Amino acid sequence: MCLAIPVQVKEVLPDHMAKVTLDGVSKIVSTALVDDVRPGDYLVLHVGYALAKIDPEEAERTLALIREAAAMGDAA
């Protein structure tokens, strides 16, 4: 099973790379597969590679579901 998660671009870097964040954690990722990446964009990230842009509302809904699932796992 694979999991791709939404992350927000904080800074576009040279060589098709970007600094992204998720819940305060920053990571440098490849944006080689996505065109016209800008700070503030949300990207779907899988193993260090941005696969596509995602609109902010969809990103927030997805992150809320992931947080909800994690909280249910913690309660078990």
FINU-585150 format. One record per atom (N, C-alpha, C, CB): atom name; x, y, z. Coordinates in steps of 0.001 Angstrom, whole numbers. Each point is the difference from the previous one (the first is absolute). Glycine has a CB too. Layout:
<sites>
<site><atom>CA</atom><px>X</px><py>Y</py><pz>Z</pz></site>
...
</sites>
This chain:
<sites>
<site><atom>N</atom><px>838</px><py>-1170</py><pz>0</pz></site>
<site><atom>CA</atom><px>-838</px><py>1170</py><pz>0</pz></site>
<site><atom>C</atom><px>888</px><py>1240</py><pz>0</pz></site>
<site><atom>CB</atom><px>-1844</px><py>-1246</py><pz>1210</pz></site>
<site><atom>N</atom><px>1474</px><py>2234</py><pz>-1999</pz></site>
<site><atom>CA</atom><px>741</px><py>1252</py><pz>-86</pz></site>
<site><atom>C</atom><px>-825</px><py>1123</py><pz>604</pz></site>
<site><atom>CB</atom><px>1195</px><py>-800</py><pz>-2065</pz></site>
<site><atom>N</atom><px>-506</px><py>1773</py><pz>2608</pz></site>
<site><atom>CA</atom><px>-665</px><py>1154</py><pz>576</pz></site>
<site><atom>C</atom><px>651</px><py>1260</py><pz>-533</pz></site>
<site><atom>CB</atom><px>-599</px><py>-1298</py><pz>2075</pz></site>
<site><atom>N</atom><px>-199</px><py>2179</py><pz>-2628</pz></site>
<site><atom>CA</atom><px>468</px><py>1320</py><pz>-422</pz></site>
<site><atom>C</atom><px>-739</px><py>1024</py><pz>849</pz></site>
<site><atom>CB</atom><px>500</px><py>-777</py><pz>-2397</pz></site>
<site><atom>N</atom><px>215</px><py>1785</py><pz>2842</pz></site>
<site><atom>CA</atom><px>-596</px><py>979</py><pz>914</pz></site>
<site><atom>C</atom><px>154</px><py>1417</py><pz>-542</pz></site>
<site><atom>CB</atom><px>487</px><py>-1521</py><pz>1934</pz></site>
<site><atom>N</atom><px>-1448</px><py>2394</py><pz>-1629</pz></site>
<site><atom>CA</atom><px>128</px><py>1396</py><pz>-406</pz></site>
<site><atom>C</atom><px>1009</px><py>733</py><pz>887</pz></site>
<site><atom>CB</atom><px>-2377</px><py>-31</py><pz>-830</pz></site>
<site><atom>N</atom><px>3206</px><py>844</py><pz>189</pz></site>
<site><atom>CA</atom><px>962</px><py>854</py><pz>702</pz></site>
<site><atom>C</atom><px>-71</px><py>1387</py><pz>-626</pz></site>
<site><atom>CB</atom><px>1534</px><py>-1973</py><pz>551</pz></site>
<site><atom>N</atom><px>-1135</px><py>2988</py><pz>204</pz></site>
<site><atom>CA</atom><px>-26</px><py>1367</py><pz>-523</pz></site>
<site><atom>C</atom><px>1415</px><py>468</py><pz>-325</pz></site>
<site><atom>CB</atom><px>-2078</px><py>493</py><pz>1338</pz></site>
<site><atom>N</atom><px>2232</px><py>119</py><pz>-2496</pz></site>
<site><atom>CA</atom><px>1294</px><py>535</py><pz>-431</pz></site>
<site><atom>C</atom><px>291</px><py>1282</py><pz>768</pz></site>
<site><atom>CB</atom><px>-275</px><py>-1020</py><pz>-2305</pz></site>
<site><atom>N</atom><px>1413</px><py>1064</py><pz>2938</pz></site>
<site><atom>CA</atom><px>436</px><py>1200</py><pz>709</pz></site>
<site><atom>C</atom><px>1027</px><py>774</py><pz>-816</pz></site>
<site><atom>CB</atom><px>-444</px><py>-1142</py><pz>2181</pz></site>
<site><atom>N</atom><px>1261</px><py>431</py><pz>-2965</pz></site>
<site><atom>CA</atom><px>1052</px><py>652</py><pz>-771</pz></site>
<site><atom>C</atom><px>329</px><py>-854</py><pz>-1217</pz></site>
<site><atom>CB</atom><px>936</px><py>1087</py><pz>2086</pz></site>
<site><atom>N</atom><px>-828</px><py>-441</py><pz>-3238</pz></site>
<site><atom>CA</atom><px>440</px><py>-684</py><pz>-1213</pz></site>
<site><atom>C</atom><px>1517</px><py>120</py><pz>-71</pz></site>
<site><atom>CB</atom><px>-2202</px><py>480</py><pz>-1214</pz></site>
<site><atom>N</atom><px>2867</px><py>-1602</py><pz>986</pz></site>
<site><atom>CA</atom><px>1455</px><py>-54</py><pz>-29</pz></site>
<site><atom>C</atom><px>488</px><py>-328</py><pz>-1414</pz></site>
<site><atom>CB</atom><px>36</px><py>-718</py><pz>2424</pz></site>
<site><atom>N</atom><px>1251</px><py>908</py><pz>-2685</pz></site>
<site><atom>CA</atom><px>534</px><py>-352</py><pz>-1324</pz></site>
<site><atom>C</atom><px>-111</px><py>-1502</py><pz>-295</pz></site>
<site><atom>CB</atom><px>1572</px><py>1936</py><pz>192</pz></site>
<site><atom>N</atom><px>-1402</px><py>-2277</py><pz>-1460</pz></site>
<site><atom>CA</atom><px>79</px><py>-1396</py><pz>-452</pz></site>
<site><atom>C</atom><px>-1265</px><py>-794</py><pz>276</pz></site>
<site><atom>CB</atom><px>2428</px><py>109</py><pz>383</pz></site>
<site><atom>N</atom><px>-3592</px><py>508</py><pz>-557</pz></site>
<site><atom>CA</atom><px>-1290</px><py>-680</py><pz>174</pz></site>
<site><atom>C</atom><px>-180</px><py>-574</py><pz>1407</pz></site>
<site><atom>CB</atom><px>45</px><py>-541</py><pz>-2429</pz></site>
<site><atom>N</atom><px>329</px><py>1323</py><pz>3416</pz></site>
<site><atom>CA</atom><px>-164</px><py>-399</py><pz>1392</pz></site>
<site><atom>C</atom><px>-812</px><py>1079</py><pz>713</pz></site>
<site><atom>CB</atom><px>2199</px><py>-1301</py><pz>-17</pz></site>
<site><atom>N</atom><px>-2802</px><py>918</py><pz>1150</pz></site>
<site><atom>CA</atom><px>-756</px><py>954</py><pz>809</pz></site>
<site><atom>C</atom><px>72</px><py>-406</py><pz>1464</pz></site>
<site><atom>CB</atom><px>-1545</px><py>488</py><pz>-1935</pz></site>
<site><atom>N</atom><px>1426</px><py>505</py><pz>2800</pz></site>
<site><atom>CA</atom><px>-120</px><py>-240</py><pz>1438</pz></site>
<site><atom>C</atom><px>-1495</px><py>-8</py><pz>295</pz></site>
<site><atom>CB</atom><px>2269</px><py>1108</py><pz>572</pz></site>
<site><atom>N</atom><px>-2749</px><py>-2196</py><pz>13</pz></site>
<site><atom>CA</atom><px>-1418</px><py>-147</py><pz>326</pz></site>
<site><atom>C</atom><px>-157</px><py>-248</py><pz>1490</pz></site>
<site><atom>CB</atom><px>-482</px><py>-903</py><pz>-2303</pz></site>
<site><atom>N</atom><px>-741</px><py>1118</py><pz>2804</pz></site>
<site><atom>CA</atom><px>-269</px><py>-262</py><pz>1410</pz></site>
<site><atom>C</atom><px>-1298</px><py>-775</py><pz>160</pz></site>
<site><atom>CB</atom><px>1234</px><py>2088</py><pz>632</pz></site>
<site><atom>N</atom><px>-1267</px><py>-2841</py><pz>440</pz></site>
<site><atom>CA</atom><px>-1205</px><py>-702</py><pz>436</pz></site>
<site><atom>C</atom><px>21</px><py>-14</py><pz>1514</pz></site>
<site><atom>CB</atom><px>-101</px><py>-1446</py><pz>-2103</pz></site>
<site><atom>N</atom><px>-868</px><py>2084</py><pz>2717</pz></site>
<site><atom>CA</atom><px>-92</px><py>83</py><pz>1463</pz></site>
<site><atom>C</atom><px>1303</px><py>450</py><pz>647</pz></site>
<site><atom>CB</atom><px>-1707</px><py>-1791</py><pz>-79</pz></site>
<site><atom>N</atom><px>2357</px><py>2789</py><pz>-524</pz></site>
<site><atom>CA</atom><px>1208</px><py>566</py><pz>570</pz></site>
<site><atom>C</atom><px>1285</px><py>-726</py><pz>-350</pz></site>
<site><atom>CB</atom><px>-1418</px><py>769</py><pz>1798</pz></site>
<site><atom>N</atom><px>1329</px><py>-1874</py><pz>-2501</pz></site>
<site><atom>CA</atom><px>1186</px><py>-750</py><pz>-409</pz></site>
<site><atom>C</atom><px>360</px><py>411</py><pz>-1425</pz></site>
<site><atom>CB</atom><px>-603</px><py>-1958</py><pz>1521</pz></site>
<site><atom>N</atom><px>1848</px><py>2376</py><pz>-1729</pz></site>
<site><atom>CA</atom><px>462</px><py>414</py><pz>-1325</pz></site>
<site><atom>C</atom><px>806</px><py>-1097</py><pz>-662</pz></site>
<site><atom>CB</atom><px>28</px><py>2368</py><pz>757</pz></site>
<site><atom>N</atom><px>-122</px><py>-2406</py><pz>-2090</pz></site>
<site><atom>CA</atom><px>731</px><py>-1004</py><pz>-768</pz></site>
<site><atom>C</atom><px>297</px><py>586</py><pz>-1372</pz></site>
<site><atom>CB</atom><px>-1108</px><py>-1925</py><pz>1255</pz></site>
<site><atom>N</atom><px>2233</px><py>1555</py><pz>-1826</pz></site>
<site><atom>CA</atom><px>345</px><py>379</py><pz>-1363</pz></site>
<site><atom>C</atom><px>-436</px><py>-1147</py><pz>-909</pz></site>
<site><atom>CB</atom><px>1979</px><py>1454</py><pz>761</pz></site>
<site><atom>N</atom><px>-2759</px><py>-1121</py><pz>-1798</pz></site>
<site><atom>CA</atom><px>-552</px><py>-1024</py><pz>-879</pz></site>
<site><atom>C</atom><px>225</px><py>372</py><pz>-1466</pz></site>
<site><atom>CB</atom><px>-1724</px><py>-569</py><pz>1744</pz></site>
<site><atom>N</atom><px>1613</px><py>-426</py><pz>-2607</pz></site>
<site><atom>CA</atom><px>103</px><py>220</py><pz>-1433</pz></site>
<site><atom>C</atom><px>-1340</px><py>458</py><pz>-562</pz></site>
<site><atom>CB</atom><px>1812</px><py>-1734</py><pz>-147</pz></site>
<site><atom>N</atom><px>-1758</px><py>2767</py><pz>-696</pz></site>
<site><atom>CA</atom><px>-1197</px><py>469</py><pz>-702</pz></site>
<site><atom>C</atom><px>140</px><py>-218</py><pz>-1507</pz></site>
<site><atom>CB</atom><px>-394</px><py>1711</py><pz>1810</pz></site>
<site><atom>N</atom><px>1293</px><py>-2582</py><pz>-2218</pz></site>
<site><atom>CA</atom><px>288</px><py>-223</py><pz>-1415</pz></site>
<site><atom>C</atom><px>-1223</px><py>-479</py><pz>-788</pz></site>
<site><atom>CB</atom><px>2340</px><py>-529</py><pz>650</pz></site>
<site><atom>N</atom><px>-3308</px><py>-79</py><pz>19</pz></site>
<site><atom>CA</atom><px>-1172</px><py>-548</py><pz>-694</pz></site>
<site><atom>C</atom><px>-1172</px><py>970</py><pz>-59</pz></site>
<site><atom>CB</atom><px>729</px><py>-2239</py><pz>733</pz></site>
<site><atom>N</atom><px>-574</px><py>3436</py><pz>-147</pz></site>
<site><atom>CA</atom><px>-1101</px><py>966</py><pz>89</pz></site>
<site><atom>C</atom><px>459</px><py>1333</py><pz>-587</pz></site>
<site><atom>CB</atom><px>-933</px><py>-1153</py><pz>2068</pz></site>
<site><atom>N</atom><px>100</px><py>1734</py><pz>-2919</pz></site>
<site><atom>CA</atom><px>337</px><py>1281</py><pz>-623</pz></site>
<site><atom>C</atom><px>-448</px><py>1182</py><pz>855</pz></site>
<site><atom>CB</atom><px>-185</px><py>-1088</py><pz>-2236</pz></site>
<site><atom>N</atom><px>937</px><py>2173</py><pz>2129</pz></site>
<site><atom>CA</atom><px>-378</px><py>1297</py><pz>555</pz></site>
<site><atom>C</atom><px>-325</px><py>-39</py><pz>1495</pz></site>
<site><atom>CB</atom><px>-855</px><py>572</py><pz>-2243</pz></site>
<site><atom>N</atom><px>1763</px><py>-1118</py><pz>3030</pz></site>
<site><atom>CA</atom><px>-178</px><py>-73</py><pz>1456</pz></site>
<site><atom>C</atom><px>357</px><py>1353</py><pz>608</pz></site>
<site><atom>CB</atom><px>521</px><py>-2491</py><pz>16</pz></site>
<site><atom>N</atom><px>-1387</px><py>2964</py><pz>893</pz></site>
<site><atom>CA</atom><px>203</px><py>1299</py><pz>645</pz></site>
<site><atom>C</atom><px>-212</px><py>-131</py><pz>1515</pz></site>
<site><atom>CB</atom><px>-756</px><py>1199</py><pz>-2114</pz></site>
<site><atom>N</atom><px>1379</px><py>-304</py><pz>2889</pz></site>
<site><atom>CA</atom><px>-257</px><py>2</py><pz>1438</pz></site>
<site><atom>C</atom><px>-1502</px><py>141</py><pz>268</pz></site>
<site><atom>CB</atom><px>2287</px><py>1003</py><pz>423</pz></site>
<site><atom>N</atom><px>-2775</px><py>-1779</py><pz>539</pz></site>
<site><atom>CA</atom><px>-1420</px><py>-2</py><pz>331</pz></site>
<site><atom>C</atom><px>-772</px><py>-1122</py><pz>-668</pz></site>
<site><atom>CB</atom><px>166</px><py>2428</py><pz>290</pz></site>
<site><atom>N</atom><px>377</px><py>-2982</py><pz>-1387</pz></site>
<site><atom>CA</atom><px>-662</px><py>-1132</py><pz>-664</pz></site>
<site><atom>C</atom><px>-24</px><py>-1208</py><pz>921</pz></site>
<site><atom>CB</atom><px>735</px><py>853</py><pz>-2246</pz></site>
<site><atom>N</atom><px>-1766</px><py>-1676</py><pz>2072</pz></site>
<site><atom>CA</atom><px>-34</px><py>-1313</py><pz>644</pz></site>
<site><atom>C</atom><px>332</px><py>-1040</py><pz>-1045</pz></site>
<site><atom>CB</atom><px>-1723</px><py>752</py><pz>1701</pz></site>
<site><atom>N</atom><px>2559</px><py>-1713</py><pz>-1303</pz></site>
<site><atom>CA</atom><px>411</px><py>-1078</py><pz>-879</pz></site>
<site><atom>C</atom><px>-324</px><py>-1328</py><pz>652</pz></site>
<site><atom>CB</atom><px>1823</px><py>1425</py><pz>-983</pz></site>
<site><atom>N</atom><px>-2090</px><py>-2432</py><pz>167</pz></site>
<site><atom>CA</atom><px>-146</px><py>-1363</py><pz>492</pz></site>
<site><atom>C</atom><px>1394</px><py>-606</py><pz>-32</pz></site>
<site><atom>CB</atom><px>-2430</px><py>-238</py><pz>-831</pz></site>
<site><atom>N</atom><px>2910</px><py>-212</py><pz>1989</pz></site>
<site><atom>CA</atom><px>1377</px><py>-487</py><pz>155</pz></site>
<site><atom>C</atom><px>21</px><py>-1494</py><pz>263</pz></site>
<site><atom>CB</atom><px>689</px><py>2235</py><pz>875</pz></site>
<site><atom>N</atom><px>197</px><py>-2919</py><pz>-1587</pz></site>
<site><atom>CA</atom><px>203</px><py>-1437</py><pz>219</pz></site>
<site><atom>C</atom><px>1495</px><py>-273</py><pz>-55</pz></site>
<site><atom>CB</atom><px>-2269</px><py>-593</py><pz>-1011</pz></site>
<site><atom>N</atom><px>2813</px><py>49</py><pz>2058</pz></site>
<site><atom>CA</atom><px>1423</px><py>-349</py><pz>164</pz></site>
<site><atom>C</atom><px>957</px><py>1053</py><pz>-551</pz></site>
<site><atom>CB</atom><px>-678</px><py>-2369</py><pz>-125</pz></site>
<site><atom>N</atom><px>418</px><py>3628</py><pz>478</pz></site>
<site><atom>CA</atom><px>916</px><py>1068</py><pz>-360</pz></site>
<site><atom>C</atom><px>-228</px><py>649</py><pz>-1350</pz></site>
<site><atom>CB</atom><px>1577</px><py>-1162</py><pz>1387</pz></site>
<site><atom>N</atom><px>-2593</px><py>718</py><pz>-2107</pz></site>
<site><atom>CA</atom><px>-306</px><py>558</py><pz>-1316</pz></site>
<site><atom>C</atom><px>-1402</px><py>591</py><pz>-14</pz></site>
<site><atom>CB</atom><px>1537</px><py>-1666</py><pz>-1077</pz></site>
<site><atom>N</atom><px>-1637</px><py>2901</py><pz>635</pz></site>
<site><atom>CA</atom><px>-1313</px><py>613</py><pz>-203</pz></site>
<site><atom>C</atom><px>-596</px><py>-609</py><pz>-1262</pz></site>
<site><atom>CB</atom><px>695</px><py>2182</py><pz>1151</pz></site>
<site><atom>N</atom><px>-1919</px><py>-2681</py><pz>-1051</pz></site>
<site><atom>CA</atom><px>-645</px><py>-653</py><pz>-1138</pz></site>
<site><atom>C</atom><px>-960</px><py>918</py><pz>-737</pz></site>
<site><atom>CB</atom><px>223</px><py>-2144</py><pz>1199</pz></site>
<site><atom>N</atom><px>-860</px><py>3074</py><pz>-477</pz></site>
<site><atom>CA</atom><px>-1002</px><py>878</py><pz>-610</pz></site>
<site><atom>C</atom><px>-316</px><py>1142</py><pz>958</pz></site>
<site><atom>CB</atom><px>-978</px><py>-1931</py><pz>-1317</pz></site>
<site><atom>N</atom><px>397</px><py>2990</py><pz>757</pz></site>
<site><atom>CA</atom><px>-550</px><py>1070</py><pz>839</pz></site>
<site><atom>C</atom><px>-1385</px><py>-427</py><pz>464</pz></site>
<site><atom>CB</atom><px>1323</px><py>1796</py><pz>-1238</pz></site>
<site><atom>N</atom><px>-1730</px><py>-1264</py><pz>2378</pz></site>
<site><atom>CA</atom><px>-1328</px><py>-269</py><pz>542</pz></site>
<site><atom>C</atom><px>-535</px><py>1321</py><pz>542</pz></site>
<site><atom>CB</atom><px>573</px><py>-2440</py><pz>579</pz></site>
<site><atom>N</atom><px>-1881</px><py>2670</py><pz>-722</pz></site>
<site><atom>CA</atom><px>-520</px><py>1283</py><pz>477</pz></site>
<site><atom>C</atom><px>-11</px><py>16</py><pz>1533</pz></site>
<site><atom>CB</atom><px>-1421</px><py>241</py><pz>-2094</pz></site>
<site><atom>N</atom><px>1541</px><py>944</py><pz>2690</pz></site>
<site><atom>CA</atom><px>133</px><py>108</py><pz>1460</pz></site>
<site><atom>C</atom><px>-1146</px><py>-643</py><pz>771</pz></site>
<site><atom>CB</atom><px>1246</px><py>2088</py><pz>-381</pz></site>
<site><atom>N</atom><px>-2471</px><py>-1969</py><pz>-110</pz></site>
<site><atom>CA</atom><px>-1140</px><py>-589</py><pz>708</pz></site>
<site><atom>C</atom><px>94</px><py>-1526</py><pz>40</pz></site>
<site><atom>CB</atom><px>-1408</px><py>1951</py><pz>-706</pz></site>
<site><atom>N</atom><px>1755</px><py>-2540</py><pz>-419</pz></site>
<site><atom>CA</atom><px>158</px><py>-1464</py><pz>-52</pz></site>
<site><atom>C</atom><px>1159</px><py>-447</py><pz>884</pz></site>
<site><atom>CB</atom><px>-928</px><py>-27</py><pz>-2339</pz></site>
<site><atom>N</atom><px>2014</px><py>797</py><pz>2344</pz></site>
<site><atom>CA</atom><px>1149</px><py>-324</py><pz>854</pz></site>
<site><atom>C</atom><px>-414</px><py>1</py><pz>1462</pz></site>
<site><atom>CB</atom><px>1567</px><py>999</py><pz>-1690</pz></site>
<site><atom>N</atom><px>-2296</px><py>25</py><pz>2121</pz></site>
<site><atom>CA</atom><px>-427</px><py>86</py><pz>1402</pz></site>
<site><atom>C</atom><px>-971</px><py>-1126</py><pz>361</pz></site>
<site><atom>CB</atom><px>317</px><py>2486</py><pz>-89</pz></site>
<site><atom>N</atom><px>-1226</px><py>-2824</py><pz>-809</pz></site>
<site><atom>CA</atom><px>-921</px><py>-1128</py><pz>273</pz></site>
<site><atom>C</atom><px>771</px><py>-1307</py><pz>156</pz></site>
<site><atom>CB</atom><px>-1815</px><py>1167</py><pz>-1294</pz></site>
<site><atom>N</atom><px>2778</px><py>-1381</py><pz>421</pz></site>
<site><atom>CA</atom><px>800</px><py>-1231</py><pz>64</pz></site>
<site><atom>C</atom><px>814</px><py>-52</py><pz>1287</pz></site>
<site><atom>CB</atom><px>121</px><py>-49</py><pz>-2505</pz></site>
<site><atom>N</atom><px>507</px><py>1164</py><pz>2863</pz></site>
<site><atom>CA</atom><px>790</px><py>32</py><pz>1236</pz></site>
<site><atom>C</atom><px>-879</px><py>-216</py><pz>1228</pz></site>
<site><atom>CB</atom><px>1625</px><py>1551</py><pz>-1107</pz></site>
<site><atom>N</atom><px>-2839</px><py>-1006</py><pz>1091</pz></site>
<site><atom>CA</atom><px>-923</px><py>-210</py><pz>1119</pz></site>
<site><atom>C</atom><px>-354</px><py>-1477</py><pz>135</pz></site>
<site><atom>CB</atom><px>-925</px><py>2315</py><pz>-322</pz></site>
<site><atom>N</atom><px>703</px><py>-2988</py><pz>-794</pz></site>
<site><atom>CA</atom><px>-310</px><py>-1443</py><pz>42</pz></site>
<site><atom>C</atom><px>1190</px><py>-806</py><pz>520</pz></site>
<site><atom>CB</atom><px>-1591</px><py>300</py><pz>-1924</pz></site>
<site><atom>N</atom><px>2789</px><py>64</py><pz>1509</pz></site>
<site><atom>CA</atom><px>1198</px><py>-705</py><pz>480</pz></site>
<site><atom>C</atom><px>156</px><py>200</py><pz>1502</pz></site>
<site><atom>CB</atom><px>1114</px><py>297</py><pz>-2245</pz></site>
<site><atom>N</atom><px>-1328</px><py>940</py><pz>2715</pz></site>
<site><atom>CA</atom><px>99</px><py>270</py><pz>1446</pz></site>
<site><atom>C</atom><px>-1063</px><py>-775</py><pz>779</pz></site>
<site><atom>CB</atom><px>918</px><py>2287</py><pz>-502</pz></site>
<site><atom>N</atom><px>-2129</px><py>-2344</py><pz>-53</pz></site>
<site><atom>CA</atom><px>-1084</px><py>-735</py><pz>646</pz></site>
<site><atom>C</atom><px>335</px><py>-1496</py><pz>98</pz></site>
<site><atom>CB</atom><px>-1654</px><py>1698</py><pz>-874</pz></site>
<site><atom>N</atom><px>2164</px><py>-2260</py><pz>-182</pz></site>
<site><atom>CA</atom><px>390</px><py>-1415</py><pz>-2</pz></site>
<site><atom>C</atom><px>1124</px><py>-254</py><pz>1003</pz></site>
<site><atom>CB</atom><px>-682</px><py>-183</py><pz>-2416</pz></site>
<site><atom>N</atom><px>1638</px><py>1100</py><pz>2497</pz></site>
<site><atom>CA</atom><px>1093</px><py>-146</py><pz>971</pz></site>
<site><atom>C</atom><px>-521</px><py>61</py><pz>1427</pz></site>
<site><atom>CB</atom><px>1579</px><py>1027</py><pz>-1642</pz></site>
<site><atom>N</atom><px>-2538</px><py>-138</py><pz>1895</pz></site>
<site><atom>CA</atom><px>-560</px><py>125</py><pz>1342</pz></site>
<site><atom>C</atom><px>-762</px><py>-1264</py><pz>388</pz></site>
<site><atom>CB</atom><px>-162</px><py>2488</py><pz>-303</pz></site>
<site><atom>N</atom><px>-536</px><py>-3094</py><pz>-641</pz></site>
<site><atom>CA</atom><px>-718</px><py>-1257</py><pz>301</pz></site>
<site><atom>C</atom><px>981</px><py>-1111</py><pz>308</pz></site>
<site><atom>CB</atom><px>-1888</px><py>697</py><pz>-1486</pz></site>
<site><atom>N</atom><px>3021</px><py>-699</py><pz>789</pz></site>
<site><atom>CA</atom><px>1035</px><py>-1003</py><pz>267</pz></site>
<site><atom>C</atom><px>620</px><py>184</py><pz>1360</pz></site>
<site><atom>CB</atom><px>455</px><py>-128</py><pz>-2417</pz></site>
<site><atom>N</atom><px>-309</px><py>1369</py><pz>2858</pz></site>
<site><atom>CA</atom><px>554</px><py>290</py><pz>1323</pz></site>
<site><atom>C</atom><px>-954</px><py>-422</py><pz>1110</pz></site>
<site><atom>CB</atom><px>1272</px><py>1908</py><pz>-985</pz></site>
<site><atom>N</atom><px>-2590</px><py>-1842</py><pz>704</pz></site>
<site><atom>CA</atom><px>-1000</px><py>-332</py><pz>1004</pz></site>
<site><atom>C</atom><px>-140</px><py>-1505</py><pz>194</pz></site>
<site><atom>CB</atom><px>-1196</px><py>2097</py><pz>-580</pz></site>
<site><atom>N</atom><px>1632</px><py>-2851</py><pz>-390</pz></site>
<site><atom>CA</atom><px>-173</px><py>-1467</py><pz>75</pz></site>
<site><atom>C</atom><px>967</px><py>-658</py><pz>942</pz></site>
<site><atom>CB</atom><px>-812</px><py>43</py><pz>-2302</pz></site>
</sites>
